Amino acid sequence: MSSMPHLNQRRGPAEASRETRAPLKIGAARGWGGDRFRAGWLLSLLIVALLLGFWQAAVTIGHLESYILPSPLEVAQAFGKQSTQSLILDNLMVTIEEALAGFAACLVVGVGLAVLMFRSRILRDALYPLLIASQAIPTIAIGAILVIALGYGLAPKIVVVVLYSFFAVTVSVYDSLLTLDPDLPALLRTLGASPWQVLRIARIPAALPGFFTGAKLAVAYSVSGAIYGEWVGSTGGLGYALQMASNAMEAPTVLAVVVVMAALSLAAFAAVAALERLCTPWARRRPSAKE
Amino acid sequence: MSTPIITVRQVSRKFARPRAAPVLALNGVSFTVEAGEFVSLVGPSGCGKTTLLRMLAGLDTPTSGELRVGDAGPGSLLGVCAYMPQHDLLMPWRTVLDNATVALEIAGVPRAEARRRARELFEIFGLTGFEQASPAELSGGMRQRVSLLRTVLTGKRLLLLDEPFGALDAITRADLHAWLSTLLERLAATILLVTHDLDEAAYLSDRVYVMSPRPGRIAAAVPVSLAHPRPYEVTTTAAFTAVKRSLLEALRAARHQEEPAYMGGSA
């Protein structure tokens, strides 16, 4: 996977967002109501607080200038500024739109490829190496080509998001299609089931947990993929806002935008995880089979 | 003798294997089952018992020979019998009740009517109170009873049971044998059971066909002339032991007289 083009010297918030993402996954697998989940949440907040405190102390003790590394307080103050607020609000919807469109395209491509590979052994043998090879494409390197070919609009962002995340969907859906005992479709056929009924009664429900595993990975990549697409060339979106703030040397605003990105990723992931719990209640009954 | 409901005539089945010689699973199998009979097929693992049931269920076709079930013949067997496969194949995404009614759902019976018919049988199948449970909450014996209930609810009068109790411990299995025995009269079905458990075959059947090791063929037919219903104590009587002895002897004779054609790859 190609890495996110966060500015190198500003590792703090990126670390923090990774820390907060991990306990959420555990919570999704075990259900939200449990004590263990609440403990995870508290621990996660504690880690973030510790990191922020450490960061604030480093800036204060080291007498660092704001344009080199702004302190958490300065980032918080940036959120209070009218200019930062309008910069975020003006660009947030663009990124959400791109991430959603990319996510939808990624699900279509991912599931489509998985079904094709499942239906035909020849296609599977032909496609699998190509799919793996596609993961070696450095998205950073072809970003410029995509902008030249597809312009500054929605299209190159969708392509980036799909490149980022279709593989997770394809692999998890394909694997879950294979987990279905072939005797079940056979049994249903002896009961007079049509191919459509076999699909509805057996194959789709059996593939749903895998589908959601892939979708959760994909949705997390979708936000960062869309932002990367904007970074390369765009006229709007959080990635664009990031570049504007960066060019203006407004480091606190840059980090404020990064915090919004992290929150957006979390929210998108939480939404898919909530849908998963709603659609596959049985998968939670047997955590051993899932993990 | 009335006309048999199942006729299997000179059925052979050869399986092609990639980069290996084909395996002859069944070699000229012939037998019949009369309407209302409980017939068992016993034989060692890999003798083609399951293949035979799958062919009768319409899921496989013989390389040569002919199978007939009632009026149905080659190409029209799918859906004629109710087939209960070796594994319970209960769907974890459905409740016990919705697993049991799946045949009725496929047949287009309205959901309320399907559930009503299923609920009527829950008590007899010892599943009362578990209608809304998930299959994962059930014991192995209960799962098999749900699987059998699903088979019975197809409404077919001809049941093909493939080692239904094979995966259970001996005590649970004995319980289910006794329970199934009391159920037989009510089911009023023709049953063909595949098993490698001689007690199971002797206790439940009116007739037992003994199969040879692969390539499978019918080595002997052993009638079981014990009156129904059979209390479980019958399994300790001399008459029962005599049936078991003849089954054992037939199995042993089949093994010795037949030199296995292939040694490689057990089923």
Interface residues (C-beta under 8 A of the other chain):
Chain A: D181 D183 L184 A186 L187 L188 R189 T190 L191 G192 A193 Q197 I201 A202 P205 A206 L208 T280 W282 R285 R286
Chain B: R54 A57 G58 L59 L78 G79 C81 A82 Y83 P85 Q86 H87 L89 M91 P92 W93 R94 V102 A103 E105 I106 A107 S134 A136 E137 T154
